[in-house]
Amino acid sequence: MHTEDTEDPEVGAESDEFRLPRSRAANERLHSLIPGGAHTYAKGDDQYPENLAPVISHGRGAHVWDVDGNRYIEYGSGLRSVSLGHAHPRVIEAVRRELDRGSNFVRPSIVEVEAAERFLATVPTAEMVKFAKNGSDATTAAVRLARAATGRPRVALCGDHPFFSVDDWFIGTTPMSAGIPAATTELTVAFPYGDLAATEELLTRYQDEIACLILEPAGHTEPPPGYLAGLRELADRHGCVLVFDEMITGFRWSEAGAQGLYGVTPDLSTFGKALGNGFAVSALAGRRDLMERGGLRHSGDRVFLLSTTHGAETHALAAAMAVQATYVEEGVTARLHDLGERLAAGVREAAAAMGVGDHLVVKGRASNLVFATLDEDLRPSQRYRTLFLRRLLAGGVLAPSFVVSSALDDIDIDHTVDVVAQACAVYRKALDAADPGPWLGGRPVKPVFRRLA
């Protein structure tokens, strides 16, 4: 349903045959000027059905509007960064106050210490914090700091988690490794999530070579009992640094991240995404003795930890403080879990009712839901994902995942479940035909990490 950039209560397009002419034209302009047509590969139009990649005009709360005038209920907002909903009043007010006072100076702003105090009060397992603009800066700073502290060259990352950084130490391990020297990639090794024995074997094989273990402390499954505590013990015994990448788990698992929920304290941790509710801010936090190596009050070699021109823009730090206050005072994490549980139950019920419950699989923590689309043989299928996404878009649901924001309400959830049910009816037809092709409308969506364009 076209709403011509208004806030009409009608949601989505009228049929599966809808087109997005303005978005299609805007995508062509994007590709002519920007490699990949977006500044984040996960936002590329190759991630959506052909000619059905909406280009966004604006957003408010849990809804976004495309340049064609269609309104969508949005999930996975800003790659999980906009957890309070778009243009959240409390965050916007805090940002506007700082914009009138200047955003960047030749010396630290008082906002920097206020933001640090607020962060360390929210994440009390950390003793010092340094802010940056994106998650890759923070995770790479953690790796550099671990190497400096241990004098060791190798990084051990959890191979079951999809992304850690845009920098060479990680991207060299993916299919998109073009331009990265093999010598760099060889310094990164991988361990499997949940398997302490395999991790210990890796640490023994590279005895006194591994600087750190870096992982998302939780993902689409809960950590096995004792697993994180076991990693803590292994890191201590083998003399390496334990790093939790809390870009996703931060705030969505608890206000203090997964470390606050599970009670295991890493040496270093990194936060981002939800921290700024869409504004660019990330954080590296951890033990004082480690963090001080990037400071001025120690006698050892200096570590170039984080030193960025825009790392402490006042309005972004103000946004982070407003986000943390909102989470704590309004119980946002609990609301995210409640919304996610309601959505997951509805989607699973709709899929089962249409006979595709084994093929459309919702998984993950309630505050961080994703879905898998499986073919006739229960194998992951990009073609069935294309079919499913196409039907969601036709129903006014923009959902590369089912990650919720706190701005959703019961009406949004109910509408989403209704659209999923309609999509599952088509899914069933495709399964019965053993061919989703007639319902794709073009080429299938593609995985982000692949060797060829």
N, C-alpha and C positions, 0 to 999 in steps of 0.2 A: 504494500500500500504506500503510494507516494504521499508524503506530507509536506513537501516543498519547504523543508527546513523549519517546520513548526513543531510544536509539541502536542500534536493531535494524539489522542489516546489509542488510535489504531496502530498496530504494531506490524511491521514487516511488509512483505510484498504479497500480491493477491494470488499468485500461482507459481508453480515451478517454472513457468516460462518467462518469469520476469527477467529484465535485463537492467544493467547499470551503465547506461551510456556515458554519463558524466564521469563516473568512476573509471570506466574503461579509458576514456580520453585522458584523465588525470594520470592513470597508470602509464600510459605511453609517454607523457611528459616526464614523469618520474624516471622512467628507464632511460630517457634520452639525456638526462643530466646527472643521475645518481646511479653508480654501479649497483645492480641488483634491484633498483627501483625502491629501495627503502634503506634506512640507516641501521636496521637490525635484520639479519637474515630470517629470523623467526617471524617477521612481519611481512615477508615477501609475498607477492601475488602467486608464486609457485606453491604456497602453502594452502591455497584456496582453489575451488573449482574454476575451471577456465571461464574467464570473463565475469566471474562473480566474486571479485576481490574488492569490497567496498573501500573507498577512500574517505576518511572521516572528516567531517566538517567541525563537529564539536560534540562534547559530552556533558552530561549532568547526572550526578548520582550513578545509578546502575545502567543508564541508557546512553547510547551514542547515536548520532545522526550522520548519514553519509552525504556526499555532495549531490546525490540524486534526490535527497529529501526523505529517504527511508529511515525509520527509527528501529533500533535493535536493542534487545536486552543483551548486555555484554558480559561475557565471562572471561576470566584470565586477564582482566583489565591491565593494560600496559605491561604485559608479561609478568603479572602478579604484583606490580608495583603500586597500583591504585587500589589499595585494600579498603579504603573508607568511601570509595565512590568519587567520581569526577567532581572537581570544583567544590570540594568539601568546605562549607562556610568557615569553620574554625581555622582550617589550614590557610585558606585564602586570606582571611583577615590578618593572620600572623605575618604572612608574606607581604601583604600590602603595607603594613606598618614599617617593615624594614626597607622596602623599596623607596620610600620617601626619605630615608636616612642615609642612602648610599649602600652599595653592595660589596665593595672591594677596596681595601686601603693598603697603604705601604707598610702598615704594622697590624698586628692582630686586633680584631674587634673584640669588645667585651662580650659580644654574642658567642664567640668561640669558647670561652670558658664556661658560660652559662649552658651552652649545648653539651659540653663535655660533662659537666656536673649532672645534667638531666640524664644523659645516656648512662653514666656509671651508676646512677641511682636506679635506673630501670634494669640494667644488666649488672648486678652487684658482683658477679663472678669475675668481672674484669677489673683491673686496677688502673689502667691508662687507656686512652683512646685517641686515634687520629682520624680525621675526616678526609674524604676524597669525593670525587664526583661519580665514579662508577665502580661496579664490583670487581672488575678485572684489575684495576689499580690496587685494590685492597688485597686480593688474593695473591697477586704477584709480590706485593710488599711483604706479605707473610712468608712467602717462599724465600725471598731474599734475606729476610731477617733470620729465618731458621738456618739457612746456609751459613750466614755470618756467625751465628751463635755456636754452631756445631763444627764449623770448618769442613763440612761434608758437601759433596757435589750433587748427590742424587735426591730426587723428589719421588715419593711414593704416593700416588693418588688412587682413590677408589675408582676402579674401572667400571663400576655399575652405575655411576652417576653421569649424566649427559654433558655437563658443562661446568667449567671452573674459571676460564679466563680466555681473553682474546690473544694472550701473549704466547710466545713460541713454546714455552715449557709444556703448555697444554695442547694448543692447536696442532702441534707437530704429531700428536698421538691420534688425530682424527683423520678421516679420509680427505679433508681439505688441508693437507700438509704442504701444498705447493709453496715454495719460497722459504722453507724452513730447513736449515742444515741438519743432516742426519746426526751430526755430533751433538746437537742440542737435544734432539728427540731421544737419543740413547741415554740421556741422563734422567729421563722420566720412566719410572716403572709403575706397575699397577698391582693392586691387591683387590680381591673380591669382597663385597660387603657381607658382613655376617659370619665370615670364616676366619676365626682367630688363628687356627692352625696354619692356614695358608699364609696369613700375614706374618706370623712368626717365622715361617720357612723363608719368606722373602727377606726379612730383616737379617736372618742368619746367613743367607746366601750373599747378601751385600753387607756383611758385617762392617760396621764403622764407616759406611759410605752413605747411608740414607739420612738426610737432614731432617725430613719431616714426613709425617703421615697426614695427608689432607683429604677430607671427605665431608660430604653432607651427612650430619649425624643421623638423619632419618630421611626417608624418601617416600616411595609409594607403598612401602611396608614398614611396620614398626621394627625398631632394632630388636634382635633376639635378646632374651633375658641375659643380663650380664655382659653383653657385647661391648657397649661403650666403655664400661668400667674395665673390661679386658684389654681394650685398645689403650686405655690410660696406663695400665700396668705394663704393657708391652713397650710403649714409648719410653716410660721411665727406665725400664730394664735395659733397653737398647740405646738409651741416650739420645733419642731424637725428639723433635718437637711435635706435639699433637695439635693440629689445626682443624677447627670446625668451620666449614663454609656454611654460614647461617643466612645466606642471601634469601633463601626461600623459607626456612624454618623460623627465622627471626620474626617475632610478633605473631606469625600464623600458628606456631605451636604453643607459645606463651609469650608474654611481654618480654621475658628474658631469653627467648629462643628455646631451642631444644635443650641446651645446657641447663636452663632453668627448670625445664619440665622433667628431665631424666636424672638430674642431680650429678652429672659428670662434668667436671671443669676442664676445658682444654687449656693449653698454654696460650694459644692465640685463637681468635675467632673473627670472622668477617661478616658484616651486615650490609644490607642495601635494600633494594626493591621497596618493601612496605615502609621503610624508614622515612621516606620523604613524600609518600602518597603522590608520586608522579614527578616531584621535583628531584633534581639530580643531587643525591647525597649518598655516600657509603661510609663505612667505618671499619677500621682495623682496631681491634681491642685485645687486651691480654695482660699477661704478667708484667709487672713493673720492671723487673730486671731485664727482661727481653726488650720491651718497648723502649727503655731508656737508651739502648744501643743506637737508636735513631735520634737521640737527643744530644744535649750539650753537657750533661752532668754525669759523665763517666770518663774513665781513663783509657778505654780501649780504642780500637779502630772505629772510625765513624761509619755508620751505615746510612746510605742514602735511602731512607725509609719511604717517606711520601713527601714530596715537595711540589705542589701543583699551584699554578697561578689562581685557579678558580676553586680550589678545594674547600675553601671556607667562605664562600659567598654567604652573606648574612641572611638573605631571604631563604636559601635552601636550609640553613641551620635552624632558622625560625620555623620552617615547615616541619623539620624533624622534631623539634620540641613540641609543637602543637600535636603532631601525630602521637607521640609518646603519651602526652597528657590525655588525649582522647581515648587511647587504648586503655589506660589504667583507670580513668574515671568512669568510662562508659561500658567497660567489660566487653570490648570489641572482639577479643579472641574467642570468648565464649559464644558470642553472636555468630561469628564465622562458622564455628563448629555446628551450631544449631541449624543454620541455613544449609550448610553442606549436608548434614544428615537428612534433612527433609528432602533436598534435591536428589540425593543418592537413592533414597527409598523410592521416590516417585519414578525416577528413571528406570530403576531395576524392575519395579512393578509393571511399568509400561512395556519394557522390553520382553518380560516374561509373558505378558498377556498376548503379545504379538508373535510369540514363539521364537524370539531371537535372543533370549536371555543368556545363552551361551556364546553369542556372537558379538553383542554390544556389552562390554564389560567395564563397569565403573570401579575404579580402584583409587587407593590413596587415603590419606587422612581427610576427614570431613572438611577441613579448612583448605584443602589442597587437592581437590579431586581432578583426576584425568580419566579419559576413556580410551579403550582399545576397540578397534573394529576388526573382527575376525571373519575369515572366509568360510567356505563350506567345510574345509578340513581343519577349522579352528586355528588357522595361521594368520598372523597379522597381515592386514591387507590395506594398501593405500587406495585401491579402487573402491573398496567398501567405505573407507573413510571419506572419499570424495562424494559418494552417494549420500552419506549421512550429513556431511557438512552442507551439501547443496539443499537438502530438505530443511535443515535448520535455518539457513539463510532465507529460504522462501517463507518461513514462518516467523521471521523477525527475530531470530536468535543468532547472535554472533558468538560462536563458542569453539575456539580451537582447543579448549579444555573446558572443564566444569568448575574451575577455580572461582569461588564466590567472592564478592565484596560485601561489606556490611550495609551498603545502600540498597541491596535487593530487598524486596518485601514478598509477602505471601502471594500476591497477585502475579508478580514476576515468576516465582517458582512454579505456580500452577500453570501459567501460560507455557513455560518452558517444557514442563512435563507433557502437556497436550501436544506440543509440536514434536517432541521426541516420539510420542505414540504414533503420530502420523508418519514420521520418518521411519519408524520401525515397521510399519505396514508395507512400505516400499522395500525396505531391507528384506522382509520375508519373501516378497515377490522375486527379488533378485536371487536370493538363496534357492528358491524353488526352481528358478531357471538356470541355476549354477553359472550365472553370468550377470554381473552388475552393469555391463557395458551400455545397455539401452537407457540407463538412468544417470549416466555420468555427465552428459552434455559437453564432452571434450576430454582432454588429457587428464590423467589422475594427478592428484597432489603429490608432492615429492618430499622426501626427507630433507631436513636442513643440511646435515653432514653427508655429502656425496662428492665423489672425485670430479665428475664432469657436470657442467651446467645443464 
